[in-house]
């Protein structure tokens, strides 16, 4: 296993579970079949920028810098990001397509990659479009629905139902 792979695994462990010490982390890695000394893990933690923070119940835990800033409010942070930046969500098989204003896709993808919503396996972000790969047990349609609800798009869509829409640039009958 390379250093990069080991550090990626450490980051995954820290984002998915509560780890209170380097010794505990070494044990978790060993259980995963990864041999690393505490000194090696210590250097990895420094390079990853890991910090000790108090979680919601006051226990000091190891956390990645990005996780430390949103540790207590991840679901709320995701709701805020989605409601601020997502303009459309559709699905196709195990993929969900999320549309944002130009230049904003990376912000939403980063929030989704933090793993707050169960069933997302990863994202690929462009300028204004994100592909979300969804666990097949959940399915793209269910995930799209969940993301639309979190972003507040379902409520917005239901309030505009029944209203006639006019294409942009087409004059009304009054103006003819």
N, C-alpha and C positions, 0 to 999 in steps of 0.2 A: 504494500500500500504506500502511495506517495504521501508526502507532507500535505499537499493540497487536498487529497482525498480524505486524509485523517482530519484536517481542519474543517472540511465540509461536514464530516460526520459529527464532529464536536458541535458545530453550529446547529445542526439538526437536533442533537440531543438537548442542547440548551434551550432551543425554541419549543420543544415538545414536552419537556419534563423539568421538575424542580431538582436542581443539583446544588448542594450546599457546600461541597468541598472538592478540591482537586483529587483527593484520594477516592472519593465517591465516583468522580468522572473516570478515573483510571480503571476502576472496577467495572463500570458500565461498558467502557471500551473493550475491556478484556472479555466480558460476556458476549460482545459482538464479534469476538475473534480478532480484535485489533490489539497488538502488543505495543504498548508505549509506557515509558517510565514516567514517574511524576514530574521529573525535570523536563522531559520533552513536552508533556501536557502543559506545564507551567509556561514554557516558551510559546506554545501554540496559543494559549489564552492571552498572553501579552500581544502577540501579533494580530489576533482577532479583535483586540480592544475590549476584552471581556471585563466587566466591572461587577462588584458585589452590590446588590441592592436589597432592600427589604420588600418582600412581596406583600400582598393584601392582608396577610395574617401576621406580619411582623417578622417572618423568618428571613434571615440573610441568605440570598441565593446568588449564584453566578448568572449573569445575563449579558447578552450581546448589547452593544450600545444602542442599536435601533430598538431593541426590545425593552431596554431600560426606560426609554422615554415614553413608551406607550404601554408599559407593563400592566397597569391597573385598568386601562380603558380601551383595550384592543377592540372589542365589539363596537363600542361607541365611536372609536376612531374610524373604523371601517365604514360604519353607517354614514358618518360625516363626509368621508372621502367620496363614497358612492353617490350620496345625494348632491354633493357639490359638482362632481365631474362627469357622471355617467348620463348620457343622453338617450341611449337605446341599448337593449339587450335582446339577442335572439339566440336560438340554438339550432344545431345541425348534428344529429347523432350524439356522440360523446363530447362534442365541442360546444362552447358558448362563445358567442361573438359579442364583445362589449364595445360600444362606440362612445368616444369622448370628443370634446372640442380639440382642434389641432394642437399638438404639443403636450397633451395632458395624459396620454395613455400610460406612460411610465409611472406616474403617481398612483394611478388606480391599480396597476399590475403589482407594484411594490406592496400595496396594502393587502391585495389578495394573496400574494406569496407568503405573507406572514402566517398563514394557516388558520385564521380565525374561523373561517367557514369550512366545516367538514365536507370532504368530497372533492375539493380542488386539489389537483395533482401538480399543477404548474401553469405558468402563463408565458405567452410570447407577446411582447408589446411592440407596436410600430409607433407611428406618430399620433394617430387618432383611433386606432383599432387594437383590441386585445383579443387573443385567442386564449380561452381558459380550457385546459384539458381537465375533464371531469371523470371521476371514478365511475366505471360502468355500472356499479351497483346503484348509484344515484341517478345517473342519466342526465343528459344535457338539458332536457326540457324542465326537469325539476330544479336543477341548479339555476337555469335562467329565471325561473319564477322566483326563486329565493333571492337572487340578485336584484331583480326588478323591485321586489317588495322592500328590500333593504335600502335601495336607492330612492324609494318613494315614487317609482314610475307607475306602478299599478294604480295608485290613488289618482295620479295625474291623468292617466288614460281614462279612468272611469268617470272623471268629472267632465271630460270633453266628449264623451259618447253622446250621440244624438244631435250634436251641433253640426250644422252644415259647414263644410270646409270649402274655401275658395283657393284655387291655385294662385300662387304669387304672380302678380302682373296681369291678371285677368280682371278687367273692370266689371263692376257690378252692373245690374240692369239699369239702376238709377243714372249711372254716368253715361249711358248711351244716348 
